[in-house]
C-alpha cells in the first residue's frame, strides 16, 4: 500500500481532551500533565474551536509569572488563536510535508467546520511503521 493512499482519518485521535478559554492556566497545565499530552484545543460553550493551548504557552505563562510573581490568568490570555487544521481525507504524506514546513506538533482535524479529531507527529510515524 503506498503511503500516499493512507489518510489522516486512519491515524487521528478522536477522543480529544479540550480546554475552555476561561479556564485558569494552572488548571489547564494540570490537565495536560495528568493526561500526558503536550497540547489541547480550546473550545467555547458551543464546542467551536477558538484556539490551541500547548506546553509552549505554559512556559510563556510561567515566564510571565516569574517576572510578575503571579501565575494567574486564563487560557485565552496565552493560547494561540490562529489554529491550523487538516481534513480527515488529507493523505499522511501531505500531512508529513506540512509537519516539515511548520513548527507545529499537532493539527486539528476538521470536517464541515467541526473538530473531528487531532493528529500529531507521532501518528505520522505510526503510519510509516505500518507501511515499512
Backbone bond lengths (Angstrom), bond angles and torsions (degrees), N, CA, C in turn:
res aa  C-N    CA-C-N  psi(-1)  N-CA   C-N-CA  omega(-1)  CA-C   N-CA-C  phi
1 X - - - 1.455 - - 1.522 108.71 -
2 X 1.311 118.40 122.86 1.473 120.09 179.12 1.532 111.01 -70.35
3 X 1.308 115.03 143.39 1.466 119.69 -177.71 1.523 111.57 -60.56
4 X 1.318 117.96 -29.83 1.466 120.47 -178.90 1.526 112.38 -65.91
5 X 1.340 117.80 -17.04 1.464 120.06 179.26 1.532 112.71 -89.01
6 X 1.329 117.47 -9.00 1.469 120.76 178.50 1.518 108.51 -81.23
7 X 1.315 116.16 133.06 1.466 122.43 -176.43 1.526 111.31 -106.27
8 X 1.311 114.79 155.30 1.454 122.44 177.89 1.529 110.90 -53.13
9 X 1.328 117.21 -41.03 1.469 121.03 -176.58 1.526 112.99 -56.11
10 X 1.330 117.22 -25.34 1.457 121.04 -177.64 1.531 112.92 -75.84
11 X 1.332 117.56 -20.25 1.459 120.77 -175.04 1.525 114.31 -126.99
12 X 1.331 117.49 -0.76 1.467 119.79 -178.34 1.530 110.79 -74.28
13 X 1.304 115.23 156.69 1.454 122.73 173.66 1.520 107.46 -89.17
14 X 1.316 116.51 129.98 1.466 119.18 -179.92 1.527 112.24 -102.63
15 X 1.321 117.48 -19.15 1.464 121.65 177.23 1.534 107.64 -94.93
16 X 1.330 115.80 84.65 1.461 121.83 -172.28 1.532 110.03 -95.87
17 X 1.319 115.48 128.27 1.468 121.68 173.07 1.525 106.42 -74.55
18 X 1.324 117.52 130.03 1.461 121.00 179.80 1.530 109.95 -120.82
19 X 1.310 113.91 159.69 1.465 122.03 177.95 1.518 108.59 -121.70
20 X 1.330 115.62 164.86 1.464 121.38 177.57 1.528 109.07 -107.97
21 X 1.336 118.02 147.69 1.468 119.99 -177.98 1.531 113.45 -64.32
22 X 1.327 117.54 -28.62 1.470 120.23 -177.90 1.529 113.01 -89.65
23 X 1.324 116.95 2.96 1.464 121.91 179.39 1.527 110.16 -69.31
24 X 1.328 116.56 141.39 1.455 120.10 176.15 1.533 109.70 -65.86
25 X 1.316 115.76 143.45 1.462 121.59 -177.35 1.523 111.32 -55.01
26 X 1.321 118.11 -45.74 1.466 119.96 -176.64 1.529 111.58 -65.41
27 X 1.313 117.88 -33.78 1.459 119.83 176.05 1.529 109.64 -65.11
28 X 1.327 116.81 -41.79 1.463 121.37 178.05 1.530 110.86 -64.43
29 X 1.330 117.05 -41.24 1.465 121.36 177.21 1.524 109.64 -58.36
30 X 1.324 116.51 -45.76 1.467 120.75 179.65 1.523 111.86 -61.79
31 X 1.323 117.46 -37.92 1.470 120.76 178.57 1.526 110.08 -64.66
32 X 1.340 116.99 -44.97 1.469 119.71 177.99 1.522 110.57 -58.98
33 X 1.316 116.78 -47.47 1.462 121.02 -178.13 1.526 110.87 -65.44
34 X 1.323 117.14 -46.86 1.471 120.99 -177.88 1.524 112.68 -61.69
35 X 1.320 117.19 -31.52 1.463 120.73 -178.72 1.533 112.87 -97.40
36 X 1.328 116.85 -1.82 1.456 120.71 177.80 1.522 112.89 64.19
37 X 1.323 115.81 37.77 1.466 120.33 179.71 1.524 109.50 -119.34
38 X 1.317 116.32 156.59 1.463 120.03 -176.61 1.524 113.05 -101.45
39 X 1.324 117.15 -2.14 1.454 120.50 178.30 1.503 110.69 -174.79
40 X 1.331 115.28 160.13 1.461 120.56 -179.75 1.521 109.64 -150.65
41 X 1.327 116.65 146.84 1.455 119.61 175.49 1.519 110.95 -70.23
42 X 1.312 114.98 150.67 1.463 121.95 177.28 1.518 106.50 -107.42
43 X 1.330 116.27 126.11 1.461 120.81 -177.53 1.524 110.09 -122.79
44 X 1.334 115.13 148.25 1.459 120.28 177.59 1.525 110.14 -84.68
45 X 1.320 116.02 -174.57 1.468 121.12 -176.07 1.528 112.97 -64.63
46 X 1.327 117.93 -18.10 1.468 121.72 177.61 1.528 112.22 -92.86
47 X 1.329 116.19 -3.11 1.462 120.62 -178.41 1.515 113.46 86.68
48 X 1.333 116.89 7.82 1.466 120.79 177.85 1.526 109.74 -80.00
49 X 1.320 116.27 138.74 1.459 121.49 179.32 1.524 108.99 -72.27
50 X 1.342 115.77 126.52 1.466 121.01 179.64 1.531 111.93 -118.74
51 X 1.346 116.61 -4.14 1.452 119.17 179.66 1.515 111.99 173.60
52 X 1.332 114.16 -175.92 1.462 122.32 177.24 1.520 107.33 -135.90
53 X 1.319 116.12 134.23 1.462 122.59 179.52 1.524 107.18 -116.71
54 X 1.339 116.61 124.26 1.460 121.10 -174.54 1.526 111.33 -128.67
55 X 1.321 115.05 174.72 1.464 120.49 175.19 1.522 110.40 -56.71
56 X 1.310 117.17 -36.89 1.462 121.36 178.00 1.531 110.14 -58.15
57 X 1.331 116.81 -43.43 1.460 121.12 178.70 1.527 110.93 -65.51
58 X 1.325 116.40 -35.15 1.465 120.92 177.06 1.532 110.04 -62.53
59 X 1.320 115.79 -42.56 1.462 119.93 179.72 1.527 110.65 -65.91
60 X 1.332 117.08 -39.85 1.476 120.11 175.64 1.527 109.95 -59.06
61 X 1.332 116.58 -43.46 1.466 120.19 179.95 1.521 111.00 -65.23
62 X 1.339 116.87 -38.45 1.463 120.64 178.91 1.527 111.12 -65.96
63 X 1.321 116.73 -40.01 1.468 120.08 176.45 1.523 110.84 -61.55
64 X 1.319 115.42 -45.27 1.464 120.39 177.78 1.531 109.53 -58.74
65 X 1.322 116.04 -43.72 1.463 120.63 -179.98 1.520 110.95 -63.75
66 X 1.336 116.54 -38.22 1.453 120.38 179.82 1.516 112.82 -63.06
67 X 1.309 115.63 -36.87 1.463 120.29 179.63 1.524 112.47 -81.46
68 X 1.314 116.89 -31.89 1.470 120.59 -174.78 1.524 113.08 -111.02
69 X 1.347 116.62 2.33 1.461 123.19 178.98 1.522 112.30 51.74
70 X 1.349 115.54 42.23 1.457 120.46 -179.34 1.527 108.40 -153.54
71 X 1.335 117.14 114.85 1.465 121.12 -179.85 1.524 110.36 -94.38
72 X 1.312 116.62 14.03 1.459 120.21 178.97 1.521 109.64 -70.85
73 X 1.275 115.16 171.25 1.448 120.74 178.92 1.509 110.08 127.10
74 X 1.305 114.90 166.63 1.456 119.90 -177.65 1.526 110.70 -112.41
75 X 1.303 114.34 162.15 1.457 121.68 178.45 1.528 110.51 -55.15
76 X 1.323 117.11 -40.73 1.468 120.35 -177.31 1.524 112.97 -62.82
77 X 1.318 117.38 -21.88 1.459 120.95 -179.28 1.529 112.90 -77.43
78 X 1.332 117.76 -21.17 1.466 119.91 -176.64 1.529 114.12 -124.37
79 X 1.314 117.95 -9.58 1.469 120.84 -176.98 1.528 111.01 -69.90
80 X 1.315 115.68 161.09 1.457 122.33 172.08 1.523 106.69 -85.27
81 X 1.328 115.61 126.98 1.461 119.44 -176.61 1.524 113.13 -91.26
82 X 1.319 116.76 -26.42 1.458 121.09 -179.30 1.525 108.65 -92.83
83 X 1.321 116.23 94.75 1.460 122.24 -174.14 1.528 109.81 -99.41
84 X 1.320 116.25 131.39 1.456 120.56 176.67 1.525 109.13 -95.42
85 X 1.324 114.70 150.05 1.455 119.24 -177.58 1.518 111.14 -139.53
86 X 1.329 114.64 170.56 1.459 122.62 174.58 1.519 107.99 -130.26
87 X 1.305 116.10 160.90 1.462 122.93 176.91 1.532 108.23 -89.50
88 X 1.323 118.79 149.51 1.473 119.85 179.72 1.528 114.25 -60.36
89 X 1.336 117.61 -22.77 1.463 120.47 179.86 1.530 113.72 -91.04
90 X 1.333 117.06 6.14 1.470 121.16 175.03 1.525 108.20 -65.35
91 X 1.318 116.81 139.32 1.465 118.96 178.37 1.534 109.49 -73.72
92 X 1.322 115.09 148.58 1.460 120.89 177.58 1.524 110.08 -60.05
93 X 1.319 117.29 -33.74 1.463 121.28 178.49 1.533 110.92 -63.67
94 X 1.333 117.01 -44.93 1.471 120.60 176.60 1.523 110.97 -64.20
95 X 1.324 116.27 -39.18 1.465 120.22 177.71 1.526 110.36 -63.64
96 X 1.323 116.74 -43.16 1.471 120.42 178.75 1.525 110.09 -57.72
97 X 1.325 116.84 -40.30 1.470 120.73 178.49 1.523 110.57 -63.86
98 X 1.336 117.39 -39.48 1.470 120.05 177.98 1.522 110.83 -64.50
99 X 1.332 117.04 -38.09 1.464 119.61 177.55 1.529 110.93 -64.71
100 X 1.312 117.20 -34.82 1.467 120.49 178.15 1.526 110.24 -69.11
101 X 1.316 117.13 -36.22 1.468 121.52 -175.15 1.529 114.52 -87.21
102 X 1.313 117.51 -15.26 1.468 121.69 -176.56 1.524 109.74 -123.03
103 X 1.326 117.52 155.24 1.463 119.78 -179.92 1.532 113.76 -82.82
104 X 1.322 117.93 4.96 1.462 121.35 -173.55 1.526 112.36 -73.95
105 X 1.323 114.95 150.87 1.463 121.67 175.93 1.516 111.17 -100.85
106 X 1.326 115.98 -12.96 1.464 121.05 -178.24 1.513 109.51 -154.35
107 X 1.316 115.77 155.99 1.456 122.58 172.67 1.523 108.43 -128.15
108 X 1.307 116.24 143.15 1.455 119.54 170.08 1.515 108.00 -72.39
109 X 1.308 116.21 148.83 1.455 121.37 174.97 1.525 105.93 -107.60
110 X 1.326 115.30 118.36 1.460 121.60 -174.88 1.524 110.11 -120.75
111 X 1.333 114.45 139.81 1.462 120.95 174.62 1.522 107.37 -138.66
112 X 1.319 116.18 127.67 1.465 121.06 -178.73 1.531 111.24 53.59
113 X 1.336 115.67 42.70 1.470 123.96 177.43 1.530 113.96 63.95
114 X 1.330 117.43 18.53 1.469 121.96 176.88 1.522 108.75 -121.96
115 X 1.322 116.21 141.96 1.453 120.80 177.06 1.529 108.79 -73.68
116 X 1.326 115.63 125.63 1.463 120.39 177.72 1.524 111.68 -115.55
117 X 1.338 116.79 -4.02 1.452 120.02 178.75 1.511 112.18 170.21
118 X 1.314 114.20 -170.82 1.454 121.61 177.76 1.526 106.48 -144.16
119 X 1.327 115.84 147.71 1.463 120.24 177.77 1.523 109.14 -134.41
120 X 1.319 115.41 136.73 1.460 121.80 -175.17 1.525 110.56 -117.60
121 X 1.317 114.64 169.87 1.464 120.58 177.67 1.525 111.23 -53.95
122 X 1.318 115.99 -42.24 1.463 120.51 -177.98 1.526 111.29 -60.89
123 X 1.331 116.79 -32.64 1.464 120.16 178.24 1.528 111.08 -65.86
124 X 1.325 116.69 -34.69 1.469 120.38 175.59 1.527 109.36 -64.29
125 X 1.321 116.59 -40.77 1.467 119.94 177.96 1.525 111.21 -63.34
126 X 1.321 117.18 -38.03 1.470 120.87 176.91 1.528 110.44 -62.67
127 X 1.323 116.68 -39.10 1.468 120.51 177.73 1.526 110.23 -64.85
128 X 1.326 116.91 -42.10 1.467 120.93 178.54 1.529 111.00 -62.53
129 X 1.320 115.74 -39.84 1.463 120.31 179.49 1.524 110.62 -63.14
130 X 1.317 116.00 -35.59 1.467 120.17 179.39 1.529 110.63 -65.40
131 X 1.315 117.56 -34.67 1.458 122.54 -176.95 1.532 111.11 -80.55
132 X 1.322 116.44 -43.36 1.457 119.96 -173.79 1.488 109.14 -102.51
